[in-house]
Amino acid sequence: MTFQELKNKKVGLCVSGGLDSQTLARKLTELGIDLVCFTADLGQPDEADIRSIRKRMARCGARTVIVDLKRVFAEACFEVIKAQARYDGGYWNTTGIARAITVQGLIPEMKRRGCTVLAHGATGRGNDQVRFERYANVLAPELQVYAPWRDPELLREFPGRRQMADYLRRCGLTAAALSRKRYSTDANLAGLSHEAADLESLQTPCTIVKPTMGVWPHQAPNRVERFTVHFKQGRATVINGRKVQNGIGLKHALENRIIGTKSRGVYEAPGMELLGRSLEFIYQATFDRRALLLFEQLSNLVANQIYDGRYFDPATRAALAAINILAGPATGAVQAGLYKGNIYFQKLWNCPASLYHPADSSMEASRGLNPVSAQGFVEVQSVEARSLARAGQIGK
């Protein structure tokens, strides 16, 4: 779809208020497109006042509707934590789940205002173009989708960020936000994703990123902080801990993008990491071996589905339903020690569904499992082992 096809249509443009958003809003308005901007309030920590986005976009000639999605997004994050849905390199894909909630929340507001086209400013080389478009397709198949940064004419005029900044200056729009930054950031209440610019070079250390939600481990205090959290059926219900930055939840990844390329990112999600690791301690106590194997497969599926823009797909919903069953017994309290990026297990209690019974696995004399009774189990195992050996099926 090109901008010429937008004539006589009302367009809902998803914006963040940054350079791309301002450029697109100004240009499309200049072209006479009937445009309304929409932004999702996801508790962005890099926005002191979310309403400032409305002011920035108004200077570009566009009015902006802000939709408060913080609570819905937080619920989705709890679901991701329950599923332990980490992506490449073990990071929490806070941007991926944010796109699902953003499109789901903005579409009703767009329809309410008569928009028939959803437009987004995602690059034609990244993941978000797939996510925005696919979510629009599954949630409102009647909506058309316009991707400006796949429009040949706009790409010729704006091949890079420098040209966007120059264009806005010519329009009399200058702001500190347009000054060059060493990397690009996408933020929400769950975490921040940093990529692009200087981070595209593998000669650049990841520590050029200045964390927003914490500090790098080497900058953390030289002491262990205790953290306690209570879970009920895999959901955190009570949290006790001081607000101290311990270098938790910072990840570096060379990830595999949806479209087949590699990209580099630095991710921070200390809250997700802390709750996720604490829940993992309870899962270790309540999952039997086969439940754990199934959970790991489902967790991996959910992580990939969210990354690929398939959060609402049947496979994802079925996997999450199964995870809810597995997480049913995951009730208990955990205390962890936090020290320079590490999360240490300290104790677990009030976990009635725990399968851990020290007497059955103790190296000392106990009233648990009788070691003599294991003889029969081992002998049964030996039948198959010897059969494989006699048949010549064992590699040497």
N, C-alpha and C positions, 0 to 999 in steps of 0.2 A: 504494500500500500504506500502511495506517495502523498505528499501534502496537497497536490492538485485534487486528489479524490476526497479531501476533507471539506470541500466547498459544499455549503448547504447542509452540513452535518454539525451536530453539537459534540464537542470533544471534551472528555474528562482526562486531564493530564495528571498523572501521579508525580508528585514533586517532593523533594527534600529541602528545597530552598538554597541549594548550592549552585555552583557555576553552571552545570548542565541545565538544571531546572530554570534558572533565570534566563539563560540563552534561549532555550526552547520556548518559554512563555513569551518572551519579547518578540522572537522571530515569528511565531505562529500568529500572535496578535497583529503584528505588522503586516502579515499576509492576509488579514481579514478573516481569520478562522474564529468561529464562535467557540470560545474556550473558557473552561472553568477548571481551576487547579484543586487538587485534593491531596491532603497529606495525612498520614496516620500518626497519632500520638502514641508512641510505644515507649514512652519514658526515656527518650534519648538523653543520655548524660552529657552529650556535647552541645545541647541546646539549653541555655540558662532559662529561656522562656520560649516555649513552643509557638507562642503567638507571634514571635518575631518573624517566623517564616511567612506569615500572612502579610506583614509589612514589606518584607523583601520582594515578594511576588507582586504586591500592589504597585511598586515602583516600576515593574516591568509591564504594567497594564493589565494584569490578571487578578481576578478575585480568587480567594482560596478558602476552601472548606476544610476545617480540621476535625478529624474524627477520633474520638478518644477510644483507643483499643487496648489500653494498658491491662485491664483485668482479663480480657479474653486472651491476650498474648501471654500473660503470666500463667493462666491455666494450661495453655499449650506447652509452655516450658516445663511445667510440672509433669506433663505427659511424656515429654522428651526425656526428662530425668528418670522417670520410672522405667522407660525403655532403654536407658543407658545408650541412647542413639548418638554416638560420636562418629565423626567422619574421618577421612584420611589423616593419618598422623595422630588420631585420638583427640581431635578438638571438637568442641561443642559448636555445631553449625547454627549459631544464633541468627545469622542473616537468612539462611534457608527457611527456617520456621517462621521468621518475621514476614517473609514475602507471602506465605500462605495466609497468614492472618490479615495482612495489609490488603491484599486483593479481595479476600472474603468480606472485609469490613467496608471497603470503599465502594464496591460495586452497587450495593443498595442505595448509597448516597448519590452516586452518579445517575442511577436510573430515576431516582426521585426528582432530579433536576433535568431530566429529559436528555441525558447524554446517550448517544448511540455508538460512540467510539471511545475505547479506552486507549490512551497513549501513555507510553513510559519512556524514560530516558536511559534505559539500559544499553550498554555497548553491544555491538554485533559480534564481539569476541568473547563474551562472558556467559555466565550462568543465568543471570537475572532475566535476560531477554526470554529464555525458555520458561522460567518460572512464571513471570508476569503473564506471558501469552497462554501458557497451558492452564493456569488457574482461571484466567478469563474464559477460556474455552470450555472448561468443565463446569464452572459456576454460572456462566451466562453465555451460552453458545450463540445467542442472538447478537451479542455485542461484536462489533468489528474491533480489531486491534491495530494501532499504528505505532510503529517503532521508528522514530525519527533518525536514529543513528544506524538505520539500515536503508534510509532513503538516499539514493545516489546524489541528488541535488544538494541536500543539506550536508552530506559528507564532503562534497566538493568545496562548499563554503566554509565548513568547520572541520578540517581534518584533524585538529587537535585542540587542546585546552588553551593554548596561546591565542589561537584565532577567536575562540569564544570570548576570552577576556578582552581582546582588542575590539571586538564587535560591541560589547557592553560599554566599553569606554567611549566609543564613538556615539553611543546612545546616551551618554552622560551618566552612565551607571558605574560608579566605582565604589568598591568596598574592600575592607580589610580581608574579607572572606575570599577575595579573588587573588590574593597574593600567593606565591608559589609555596607549596608545602612539600615536604620530602616524601610524603605518601598520602594515600587517600583512605578515608575512614568511613565505615558504616556502623552506626551505633544504635543500640536499644537497651532497655532495662536489663536484659540478660547478658549482654556482652558487646564487644566491639571487634570488627574485622578491619585489619589494616592491609593495604596492598597498593600496587602500582608505584609510579614515579621511581624514586631511588631503590625501592624494594625489588624492582624488577631485575636488578643486577645481583647475581650470586656473590659478587665481591663485597656487597654491602651487608654488614652485620645486622641481625634482627634487632639488636638493642638500640638502633636509631629510633625505634618506636618508643614514645613516652607513654606508658600505660595511663589510662584514665581511671580504671577501677582498682588499681593496686600499684605494686612496684615490682621491679625485677628481683629475683631471689637474692642477688648479691646486695641489694639495697634494703632488704628486710631486716627487722630487729634480730639481735643475737640472743634470742630467747624463744622457748617453746610456748605457744599460746594454746590454751585448751578450748575446745569447741564441743558443745553437746547438742544433739538433735534427736527428736522423737519422731518416729514414723508410724503411720497406721496404714496398712495395706499398700505400702510403697509410696505413700504421700507424706511429706514432711508436715508436721502439725505444730511442733513447738521447737523453737531454736533459742539456745542460750550461748552467748559469746560476745566478746567485746569487738568493737569496730577497729581492728588492727590489720594493717596491710602486711601479709606474710609471703608475698610472691607466689600465691596460688593461682592456678588456672591460666598461665601464659603458655601458648603453644606456637611453634613454628612449623609450617607445612609446605611442601611442594606437592600440591594436590592435583588430582585428576579431574579436570572440568568435564561437564556434561558433553560438550561438543568435541572432546577428544584431545584437547590441549592440556599442557601443564601450566599451573599458575602458582605463584608464591604468595603466601599470606602469613601474617602474624595475628594471632587471635587471643583475646582475653575474655574469660568468663569465670571469674573466681567463685561467684555464688553457685553457678551450675556445677563447677568442678567439686566444690566442697560438699554440696548436697548429694551429688552423684556418687562420689567416692564413699561417703558415709552410708548411703543406701547399699552400695556394693558389699560392705561389710555384713549387712543383714542378709543380703541374698546368699552370701557364702554360707551362712548358718542355716538357711531355710530351703535351699535348692538341693535336691538329690542330683546325682551325676547326670541322669538323662534330662531332668528338668533344666539343668544348667546348659547342656548342649543345645536343647531346643531354644532356650532363651537367647543364647548367643546368636543363633541363626536368625531369630526374629528381630533381635536388636540390630543386627547388621542390615537386614532388609529395611527396617524402618529408617535407619540412618541414610541409606541410599535413596529411598523413596522421597524423603524430605529434601535431600540435596537435589534430586532430579525434578522437583516441582510436582510431586505426586502424593502429597499429604492426604488428599481427600479421596484417593483411588481406593477401590475395594480391597486390594491386597494390603494396603497400609492399615485400613480400618480393621481388617480381619486379624492382622498381626498384633495390633494394639489391643484388640479384644482378648486374644490369647495371652498376651503379656499381663493383662489385668487379672486373669485367672492365676497365672504363675506368681504374681505379686500379692495375691490375696493373703498369704500367711506372713508377708514381710512387715511385721509389726514389732517394734522394739525401740530401744534407746541406745545411742552410740556416743561415745566420747572419743574425740580424735585430738591429736597433738599437731599443731601447725608450725613448721619451721622451715624458712627459706625455700619455699616452693614445694615442700614435702608435706604429705598428710599421713601421720602415723596412727595406727590403731592403738587405742588405749584400753577401752573396755566396752562390752556389750551386755545389756541387761534388759529385763522385762520383754523377753522374746520367747513367748510360749511355744511357737512353732519351730524352734531351733532343733535341728537334727544332730547337733553336736552333744555327745555324751562322753565325757572324758574317761569314764570307767571302761568303755568299750574299746578305746584305742590307746589306753595308757601303757607305758613301758614298765610300769610297776604292777605289783600284785593288786588285784581289785576284784570286785564282784561282778564285773562286766563280762564281756564276751570271753568264753572259755577257749584259750588258745588251742586246746586239744581238738575241739570241734571243727577247727579249720582244716584238719587233715582230709576229711571227706571232700570238701570243696576243692582243695588243691588236686586231689586224685581225679576228680571229675574233669578238671581243666586239663590234666595231663593226657586224657584220652584223645582229645583233638590235637594236642601238640605232637604226640607221637605219630598220629595218623598223617599229619602234614609232613613230618620228617621222613616216614617210610615211603610216602608218595613222591619224594624228591621236590617238594614245593617250597622248601625253605632256602632262601638265598644265603650264600656264604661269601 
